[in-house]
Amino acid sequence: MEKRKAKRKSRSPRQWEIMSKKIIEYFYSHPHANSHNEISEKFDVDKARIQRILAKELARRFEYAKKVRNQ
């Protein structure tokens, strides 16, 4: 028999903002353990949300780098 996963906890927008910062910090400070699966298990967040958080952060960093290069 398969074990059912517990329902994930719902979070407020402020909690998601804080969680996003923690996920980004973890992603950059643990290069050996930064797969979406590991981050998903550690923070109890689904993989799609992790992908969105990281994609948004990488796009922000890319835009900033582009601005700095073009000055």
N, C-alpha and C positions, 0 to 999 in steps of 0.2 A: 504494500500500500504506500502511496505517495504521501509525504507529509505536506500539509498545506502551510504556506507561508502566512505569517501574521500580517494583518493589514498595516500598512505604513502609517506613521503618525502624520496628521495634517499639521502644517506649519503656517504661521502668519507671514506676510510679506517681509516684515522686519527680520524674522527668524531665517527666511530664505536668503536675505541679504548677508547676514552673518555667516550662514552655512556656506554660501558661495565663496566668501573670503577665505574661510577655513579650507575649502576644497582646493582653491587655487594655491594657497600657501602649501598645502600638503603635496599637490602635484609638482610644484617646483622644488620642494625641499626633500622629497623622497624619489629620486629618479629611478631607483631600483624597484619600486613598488607603485608605479603610477598608472597601472592599467585600469580601465573603466570598471572591471569586475572587482578589483581590490578596493578601489575608492567607493564603489557602490556598497560593498559589504561593511566597510569601516564607518561610513556616514549614514547608512540606511536610506539611500537615495537611489532612484532608478537610473539606469545607464543613459537613457535619453536626456534626462535633466543634466547629468554630468557633462554629456557631450555639448549641450547648449551653453552651459556655464563656461566650459573651456573654450568653445568656439568664440563666444563673445569676448572673452579675455584676450585670446590670441589676436582677434581682429583689432581690439583696442590697442594692443601693443604694436601691431603692425602699422596702424595709422600713425601712432606716435613716432615710431622709427622713421616713417616716411617724411613726417614733418621735420624731424631733426636733420635728416639727410638733405632736405631741400632748402635749408636756411642759408 
